[in-house]
């Protein structure tokens, strides 16, 4: 008898939004999913970076570095980064410094690679409307991903806050974006992705990618941001309520 199918939840871009994170985790729990991968940007933007990071460290099997994670551990003196840095504290900042770039694994005969933004680095952004050749470059091994493993069949990432899925008939490769838990820019609901198949199996078999939209209490997130008096508050509120990008750094 074949073993039970494995399911992996992929979350990304929480940005200190606890009501959204709690809603997504509750949905993951309700589905009986135990394995969670986080694609970075747990911190920044929203008011509760420290709590979001603590929760993800407890719940996630693996977390990769994001562009906000990288920016906050640096020495940039903008009010926005200083505010979050002070609230994270030394131990959490040190944790962020040591996050890996990628997660690589096999599922149902497919080599899967997860990272935050691209195979070039956490600050190199790729949108789904880019040319075919640019999208294909996401599957190449680079200095950022390392050269000691096979190139992936499937790439998953975060960063752009817009969930999507593309399959390419010419080479059967697939790419998906997990969307954003805490600050989506396609519609104002928390988003995450489920991968379903047989983890660590090299034989092609059952596999699926499912993307979910989870309603959460947006106004509670707005209230928490107001109470904390976060930098760039108004832009953040607009993004939460409308999913429209208004210039807030990300």
C-alpha positions in Angstrom: 0.0 0.0 0.0 1.3 3.4 -1.0 2.0 5.9 1.8 -0.1 8.9 2.4 0.4 11.9 0.1 2.6 14.7 1.5 1.4 18.3 1.6 3.6 21.3 2.0 2.4 24.8 2.7 4.4 27.6 1.2 4.0 31.0 2.7 5.8 34.3 2.0 5.9 38.0 2.7 4.2 38.2 6.1 5.6 41.6 6.8 4.6 41.7 10.5 0.9 41.3 9.8 -0.3 39.0 12.6 -4.0 38.8 11.8 -3.2 37.6 8.3 -0.5 35.2 9.5 -2.9 33.7 12.1 -5.6 33.3 9.5 -3.3 31.4 7.2 -1.9 29.2 9.9 -5.4 28.4 11.1 -6.3 27.3 7.5 -3.1 25.2 7.2 -3.9 23.5 10.6 -7.5 22.9 9.5 -6.2 21.0 6.5 -3.9 18.9 8.6 -0.7 20.2 7.0 2.4 19.9 9.2 5.2 21.1 6.9 5.5 24.8 6.2 8.2 26.5 4.2 8.6 30.3 4.4 10.0 32.3 1.5 11.2 35.3 3.5 10.1 38.9 4.2 8.6 37.9 7.5 9.6 41.4 8.9 9.1 45.0 7.9 6.1 47.1 6.8 3.6 46.0 9.4 3.8 46.6 13.2 4.7 43.1 14.5 7.9 41.9 12.9 9.3 40.3 16.1 6.1 38.3 16.9 5.8 37.2 13.2 9.4 36.0 13.2 8.9 34.1 16.5 5.8 32.4 15.2 7.5 31.4 11.9 10.6 30.1 13.6 8.3 27.8 15.7 6.0 26.7 12.8 8.2 26.6 9.7 10.5 23.7 8.8 12.6 26.1 6.7 12.8 29.9 6.1 14.8 31.6 3.4 16.0 35.1 3.4 14.0 38.0 1.8 14.9 41.4 0.6 13.4 43.1 3.7 15.2 40.6 6.0 18.4 41.5 4.2 17.8 45.3 4.3 16.8 45.4 8.0 20.0 43.5 9.1 22.1 46.1 7.3 23.1 49.6 8.4 20.7 51.7 6.4 19.6 54.6 8.5 16.1 55.3 7.0 13.5 55.7 9.8 11.6 52.7 8.4 14.5 50.2 8.8 15.7 51.7 12.1 12.2 51.4 13.6 11.9 47.7 12.8 15.5 46.9 13.7 15.1 48.3 17.2 12.0 46.2 17.8 13.5 43.0 16.5 16.5 43.0 18.9 20.0 41.5 18.5 19.1 37.8 18.7 16.4 38.0 16.0 18.7 40.1 13.8 21.4 37.5 14.1 18.9 34.8 13.1 18.0 36.8 10.0 21.6 37.1 9.1 22.0 33.3 8.9 19.0 32.4 6.8 19.7 30.3 3.7 19.2 31.5 0.1 17.2 28.5 -1.1 15.4 25.3 -0.3 15.8 22.4 -2.7 13.9 19.1 -2.5 12.3 16.4 -4.7 8.6 15.7 -4.7 6.9 13.1 -6.9 9.8 13.0 -9.3 10.1 16.7 -9.7 13.1 18.8 -8.5 11.7 21.8 -6.7 13.6 25.0 -5.7 12.2 27.7 -3.5 13.7 31.2 -3.0 12.5 34.7 -2.2 12.9 36.7 -5.3 15.0 35.0 -8.0 18.1 32.9 -8.5 20.2 36.0 -8.8 19.5 37.3 -5.2 16.9 38.6 -2.9 16.8 42.1 -4.5 16.4 40.8 -8.1 12.7 41.0 -9.0 11.0 38.9 -11.7 7.4 39.5 -12.8 5.3 36.9 -14.7 4.9 39.1 -17.8 8.6 39.1 -18.5 10.0 37.5 -21.7 10.1 33.7 -21.9 13.9 33.8 -21.8 14.0 35.8 -18.6 11.6 33.4 -16.9 13.7 30.4 -18.1 16.7 32.0 -16.4 15.0 31.4 -13.0 15.8 27.7 -13.4 19.5 28.1 -13.9 22.0 27.3 -11.1 23.9 30.5 -10.0 26.3 31.6 -7.3 23.3 32.5 -5.2 21.7 29.1 -5.5 24.9 27.1 -5.6 26.1 24.7 -8.3 26.2 21.4 -6.3 22.7 20.2 -7.3 20.6 19.6 -10.4 18.7 22.5 -11.9 15.0 22.5 -10.8 12.0 21.4 -12.8 9.7 23.7 -10.6 10.6 27.1 -9.1 8.6 28.8 -6.4 9.1 32.3 -5.1 7.6 35.3 -3.3 8.7 38.9 -3.3 6.2 40.4 -5.8 3.1 39.9 -3.6 1.1 38.6 -6.6 0.3 34.9 -6.8 0.5 33.1 -10.1 1.3 29.8 -11.8 2.8 29.1 -15.2 3.6 25.9 -17.0 5.8 25.7 -20.1 4.9 23.1 -22.7 8.3 23.3 -24.4 10.2 21.8 -21.5 7.6 20.9 -18.9 9.1 23.4 -16.4 6.7 25.2 -14.0 7.0 28.4 -12.0 4.8 29.7 -9.3 4.6 32.7 -7.0 3.2 31.9 -3.5 1.7 35.4 -3.2 1.8 37.4 0.1 0.3 36.5 3.5 0.6 40.0 5.0 0.5 42.5 2.1 -0.9 41.1 -1.1 -1.0 43.3 -4.2 -3.6 41.4 -6.3 -6.5 41.3 -3.9 -6.8 42.1 -0.2 -6.9 38.5 1.1 -3.9 36.6 2.5 -2.5 34.1 0.0 -0.4 30.9 0.3 0.3 27.8 -1.8 0.1 24.1 -1.2 2.3 21.5 -2.9 0.9 18.0 -2.9 2.8 14.8 -3.8 5.3 12.4 -2.4 8.3 14.1 -0.7 11.7 12.7 -1.6 10.4 10.3 -4.2 12.3 10.4 -7.5 9.5 8.6 -9.5 7.0 10.7 -11.3 3.6 10.4 -9.6 0.7 12.5 -8.2 1.6 16.1 -7.9 -0.4 19.4 -7.6 0.0 23.1 -6.9 -2.9 24.8 -5.2 -3.1 28.5 -4.5 -5.5 29.7 -1.8 -7.0 33.1 -0.8 -7.8 33.4 2.9 -10.0 36.2 4.3 -8.7 37.8 7.4 -9.6 40.8 9.6 -8.0 43.6 7.6 -9.3 46.3 10.0 -7.7 44.7 12.9 -4.4 44.8 11.1 -5.0 48.5 10.4 -5.8 49.1 14.0 -2.6 47.4 15.2 -0.6 49.5 12.7 -2.2 52.7 13.9 -1.6 51.8 17.6 2.1 51.1 16.9 2.4 54.3 14.8 4.6 52.6 12.2 6.6 54.6 9.7 4.8 55.1 6.3 1.5 54.2 8.0 -0.9 55.6 5.4 0.7 53.8 2.5 0.6 50.6 4.5 -3.1 51.0 5.3 -3.9 51.7 1.6 -2.1 48.5 0.6 -4.0 46.4 3.3 -7.4 47.7 2.3 -7.1 47.9 -1.5 -4.1 45.7 -2.4 -2.8 48.7 -4.4 0.9 49.5 -4.3 1.4 53.1 -3.1 5.1 53.4 -3.0 5.9 51.7 0.3 9.4 50.1 0.0 9.4 46.4 -0.4 
